[in-house]
Amino acid sequence: MLYIVGLGLGGDRGVTVRGLDAVRRCARVYMEARTALLTLGIDGDPSSRLARLEMLYGNEVTVAGREIVEEESGDQILREATGADIAFLVVGHPFGSDEPSSKTTHTDLVVRAKKLGIEVKVIDSASVLNAIGACGLELHRYGEAITIPFFTETCKRDHFYQAIVNNRWLGLHTLCLLDIYAKEPILSESLRRGNKVYEPPRFRTVNTAISQLLEVLEMRGEPEPAYDEDSLCIGLARLGSDDEKIVAGPMRKLVDVDFGAPPHCLVIVGETTTVEEEMLEFYMIRS
């Protein structure tokens, strides 16, 4: 059997009791690389934290990069699952990921397992899509969520802009999910050296997301943009953790706030109810 176990939010202790029971009885446990980054952290010695995690889970944990899941090594996971209980651990909810590519990867693994006749059990947990309610905005008043990608000198995709326009026209809030790259192979270096070489972990911050959103306005030059530097937004960091941070204010002020370690997300606020406004007052920047 293949268990797809959501670890929830807030680090290694976000897993449910049901999920922990499954992990402890599995013959082999894999942890997605992006999950490992957010669970073990990006600073210091991750091996010592992995050892503590293994003590908590009562099982050895193998960190699996995306290529392990998607390529021939992914078949290894499935082969193992034909004759034993195997767990695959993912941050948040298995299918409620804040990164579309991860969600696709998890779905692909389940599809491949089912085609091979392998029984699959998904163990749910919290995700950013429901934890976002901590900022005080009502969940049913959100429109389409968007992902803000990394901008480069040669590629500045603004495909998400129209979704913001649509949400604003309907008076809905927009959840902006921010890219995280973990254990991404550098193809040119990998080919040159003959073995896999990986980029250092990168994560998008609230600050850079706002900077990019304002840059999009400059690129498009629309007379009536969907938002501007005075638009009310909410920056959120490490939702579900003991040190979560939530700050509300106009874009021009939020861009200078230090939100600390990842993961981050951003909300562009739409029309608000009285109750929502009262809640936002607790998080508003004071100047």
N, C-alpha and C positions, 0 to 999 in steps of 0.2 A: 504494500500500500504506500502511496505517496501522500504525505501530509504537507499542505501548504499552510504555514503557520504565520499569522499576523502578529507582530510583536508590539503593536500599538505605538504609543508615544511616550516620551520621557525616559528613554534609555532602556537598559536591560531589564528593568522591573515592570515594563508596560505589558508584558505578556499575560494572558489570562491564565487562570488555574487550569482550565481545560487544555490550553496550548502547552503549558508546562508539563502536564501529565504526558502528553503525546511526545514531546521532545525527550523526556527522560526514558521512555520505553523504546525509542527508535534505535535501530542498529547503526545508523549513520545520520549525521546532521550537517546540512550545508547552510551557510549563511550568505545571502547575496552581498556583494562587495559594498554596494551603496548602503545597505543596512548596517554592515560592519562599521562603515565610516561614521554613521550617525549614532550607533550604539556604543562604539568604543572610543570615539572622538578622533580629532585630527592632530592633536598635540601629544607630546610625551611618547611613552613606550606603549604601543597598542598591544604588544604580546603579553604584558603583565595583566592588562585589563581583559584580554581574551582568556587568560588562565582563570581569572576570577569569574568570568562569565561561564566558563565550563564547569566550575565548581557549583555555581548556582543552578545550572541546567542539568548537572549530573551526567554530562555526556561530552565527548570530544566534538568540537565544532570546526568545520572546514570552510574557510572564506572562499567564495566562488565569484570570480569576475563574470561579467556579462557573457564573454566568449565561452566560458565553461558551461553556461546554461544554454546558449544558443547554438553552439557548434558541436563537434563530435563528443566533447566531454559531457554535454547535456545528455547524450545517449547513454553515457555511463551511469548517470543518475537514474535514468529510466530502467536500465538493465538491473541495477541494484534493487529498484522498487518492485521488480517482478517476483523476487523471492524473499524480500524482507521489508520491514517498515522503515521508510526513509523520510526525513523531515527537511523541508526547504523553508528557511526563515526569511521573512521580509519585513521591512519597517512599515508601521502603520497597518492598514488593511490590505490583504493580498490583492484585491481588485479595486481599492480606493486610493491607489498611489497618487502622490502629488507630482509624479513624473510620468507622462504618457508612455514613454519608451519602456519603463519598468513594468507598467501595467500590461503592455503588449507582450513583454517577455514572459510574465507570469501566466498569462492566458495561453500563450503558445505552448508552454510546458505542460499545462493541463490538457490541452487538445491532443498533443502528442502522446501523453500517457493514456488517455482514454482510447485513442486509436489502437494502442497496443494491448488494450484490455486490462490496464492497470487501474485498480480502484483508487480514487482520489478523494481525500477528505480535506475540505477547506475549513480552517479554524479562524473565525473572525476576530477582529480587534478594532480599536479606535483608529481613525485617520484624521488628517488635517481637515477633510471635508465636513466632519461633524464637530471637531474640536474648535473650529473657527468661531463657533457660537460663543466662546468665552469673551469675545470683544463686545458682546451685547447686541449685535445685529441679528435679527430673526432669520433663521436659515431659509425659510420659504420666500424671503425677499431678495435672494441672490439670483442673478441671471447666469449666463454661461461663464464658466471658469476659463481662464486663459493661462497659458504658460509663456513667460517672458524668457526668450533664449539668450545665450551669450552673444553680445555684439563683438565683431572683429573689425579690423580696418577695411576688409574687403566684403564683409557680409553683415548687413544690418536689416534683418527681416522684421517687418512690421505687420505681418499677417494678422496679428491679434487685435489690431486697432479697431476693425469693424465690429468685433464682438463687444468692445467697450462702447462704441457708438450705439449699438442695438440695446445694450443694457441701460445706458443712460437715457435713451429715448423712452424706455419703459419704466424709468424710475428705480431700476434695480441696482443692487450692489454688485461689484465685480471682484471676484477672488483672483488674484494674480499669483500663480505658482511660479517658483523660481528654480531654475535649472541647478542640478548638482551633478558634477562629473566625478565618478569614483572608479579608479583602476581602468581608465580608458587607454587602449594601446596606441602607441605612436607608430603608425604603419611604416614610415620611411626608416626610422631607427631600428625597428624590429626586423625589417628586411635586410638592412645593412649588417646588423650584428648576428642575425640568424637565430635570435630568440626574442621573446616578447619583452618590449620595453614600454613602460607605462608613464603617462602624464601624472604629475602630482595632483592630489585632489583639489578640485575647484568648486566653489559654491557662490551663487549669486546672492548679494545682500539687498536689503530694502533700499539702501542708499543708491547702489548702482542701478537697481530696477527703476527708481524714480528718475535718475539721471537719464536713463535710456528712454523712458516715457516722454520726458521733456525734449529729448533729442528727436524723437519721432515727430513731435509737433513742428519743430524747425524744418525737418525734412519735407513734411507734407505741406506746410504753409497754408493751412485752411483758414478761411475767414471766421468760421464758427466751429472751433475744435470741440471734441467731446469732453475735454478737460483742460485745465491750465494749472499754473503753479500755485494758485489759491484753492484748488479743489481739495476737499476734505478727504483724507485717507487714513488708514490705520496700518501701522507696521507691527508685525508680530514675529517673535522669535522663540524657538524652542517650546512650542505649545505642548502642554501636558507635562512639562518638566517642573521641578521645584523652583527653577530660576527663570521661568517663562517671562517674557517682556512684551507688553502691549502699550503702544503709544499712538495717540490720535492727534491729527493736526493737518494743516495745509502742506502740500508737497514741498513748498519752499523751505519749510521748517523741518519736516521729517527727514529731508535729505542729509541733514547734519547730525542726526541722532545716532549715537553708538548703540547698535542693537546686539553686539557681541557675537558669540559663536552661532553656527547654523544649527538647524535649518530656519530659514526666514520665509515669510510670505507677506503679501501686501493686499489690502482691500481698498478699492476705490469706492467711496461711499455714494450711494444713490439717494433717493428721497427717503427721509427718516420719519418714523413715528415718534410720538412724545416719549414713549418708554425707551426707545432706542437712544434718543437724544439725552435722556437722563443718565443712561448707562455710559454713554460716550464721555460725559463730563468727568467721570472718574479717571479717564485715560488721556484727557486733553493736555497738550503742551501748555505750560504756564510760562508767560514771558512778561 
